[in-house]
């Protein structure tokens, strides 16, 4: 397609033709504004780029404060404390605390290590700033989110160059008390100055061909380097210069396309994927409770119920989009870090074939899995961002990302936006076959039932009856067969039986914790060559225990040890140069995190069965997915993103059963395949999991509940569409058609219009 034709397509999609711009329109409203809305408002003189950015800063000032409180021994109040400055004012922390007895039962019988109680402490990055450490709990209906940890505003976008050390060069020479590196840093305009520059250059006639993301404020998960904002992967690390010397590739591409590089989103530090590799360091205190949390920026809360989690390490990215603190965000997914929080906060998540989106200049938890994703409120906006990320010369290739040499044949010549479904067409999915993945809809416990049933109804009533798609379903012995939907003639079990033995014969020798073979089949030696040959030929059965869920449980990998060492070498900071200097200049929100990071420092042997198994299983599962799709003539696969209601911050999570890791449907990160998650309505039913004291009284674990209750605030759920490598066009068509037919997206209450400051 020629450049002129491309511009015509984008112009028609955006609705930005001159005639439309000249027409009288309704007043511009920032809340729920799309990319097209902002561009049209600027072209109609209803707003300016500077006014757009100011309005988002006002929203951050109103809604981006702390939203959790400490869990303490007795619930006593604490003195008032302040945190980092955001949007012109310091973060104010709650003075009320929660007694631990409301979280942990039978505490009088507990005989384990001391509890890591909540407390306020000074940060390592700036001793003048305090942060919450230890156990925390969400505050109900607080109308604060803590979604953005750093805004691109002079004086507050860097701890290395804060206040007058980041004053505009026109204000005079750099003060002698400031680090010399600040002289170069302060040359970079902040978000408001960049907006004003765009206004001067383009006025109400922006060049949308050259700048398709013109004046669109983005947040970025803090794992992506930004040269004009602090980047620490949400960790509290005192770098000599906390802003890296160079943008990550994805940030640079959006910057070049006119986007406002506006904020860093709060996240679980180091993408929550590091875990603990084991070693001599051990925690002296017991920390309980999960959340999207970083040691530097704190904990993010769910905009629909601030007592609850967003889940997934990209929680700040999702929360900032759904609460209209930004237009879109760039998230990162190692396991479920993009689609989980998107599904919990009622927005769209787009994940492409592994490394189609560049990851150069990003801090990762596991480079084999880590990949960039897109969070927006609509499918169309997310797809427009995807198109904008294509470099005019290199396409989607990123020399800094070893995985990014995606075959050109997997990328369509036409823009991805041309595959958006025609919402005015009757039965727009007629002729398409969609495969329901029942393995991801099993009702393992009562908490799975409501969401699984609701998504099942959506699939049949919307995709089939309203949009005209033909459905087929996979079979799982734990899910009842639906007589109204034909079964796949060639199943995931069939594909695993045919493909796994040759590629991973060792997998059939796996053993349980007791030392017994895990995948026993009566009458066969499952470790033998003859069994595997017969299995591949369909002459021997496959164990029911070896299914689509089981193949996603892996031994640990030690890739994080390598990758962070590599990242620090590339960053070239004068103080934080390697693992040792990193930990020497860091502080962690719990003693467990401190012990884990110390063990990573000494994990110099990075060999692991985990990475070997993941690499081999990715090849197996790509073959499995594509073979199932081709043999059943399937265009797209579908299932819920998750079936468990989101938990409370600081509380227990629904325990995993039947090889169902909580919230990881589908496993697109492991397999490197594309996926789009779209809002599918709201759930009101919950069986709140509880903490239970162990038999030896030394620890607590999460247990499921059988007590049904109603959520005080209904919470979003999502449907996931996924397919094989390069199948983005089909996913875009189905996802956009479903979104247009349902319009399930509803903004969270309590985060509405903010009165403009005089």
Helices and strands as residue ranges (DSSP letters): H 3-14, H 18-22, H 35-43, H 49-63, E 68-72, E 82-86, E 89-92, E 98-99, G 100-102, G 107-109, E 114-115, E 119-122, E 130-133, E 136-138, E 148-151, G 163-166, G 169-171, H 181-185, H 191-202, E 217-221, E 236-237, H 249-256, E 260-265, G 269-272, E 285-286, E 293-294, E 298-299, H 315-322, E 328-333, H 339-345, E 348-351, E 371-376, H 379-388, G 408-410, G 416-419, E 433-436, G 438-440, H 446-458, I 459-466, E 470-473, E 486-487, H 492-503, G 505-509, H 529-536, G 550-552, H 559-571, H 579-584, E 586-587, H 591-601, H 609-631, E 636-640, H 668-671, E 675-686, E 690-693, E 700-703, E 709-722, H 728-742
